[in-house]
Amino acid sequence: FTISSTDTNTIYSAGSGIVLSGTTFNIDNLQKVVTYPADFTGTNYTLTNADMGYSISIVNGATAVTITVPTGLQSKMQVGFIQDGTADITITPSTTTLHNAIGGYKIKGQYDQVFLEQGITNADYYLLGNTKL
């Protein structure tokens, strides 16, 4: 969309996934694909600040993988995950704390999704969505 204004005091800024050029905003594609084994260290993928705001499709086939949530991620970190393979995907803390209503840190199954959102502190996260023990 385009913003037109005669107000010379207006300040425009782009947020995550939004590119601002002059008075024209463009929205980036916020989907990211993480494929096993190319994007993994062993069977582990560690989140980085570059994952912020993405919906990550995890293509792991029949190999169980672990997504690690490290300390030091940027403030207000949010990322979604979609399980595209058949084997378990486990979200695990690394000196961080994960909160989940049922205590399950695995995505429930193929084509299910979860969402990870940072809590009040940088080491405190909520894992929401379709999980299992």
PyMOL commands that set and color helices and strands:
alter all, ss='L'
color gray80, all
select helices_A, chain A and resi 49-51
alter helices_A, ss='H'
color red, helices_A
select strands_A, chain A and resi 18-21+24-27+31-35+44-46+55-59+65-69+78-83+89-93+97-99+106-107+113-118+124-129+131-132
alter strands_A, ss='S'
color yellow, strands_A
deselect
rebuild
show_as cartoon
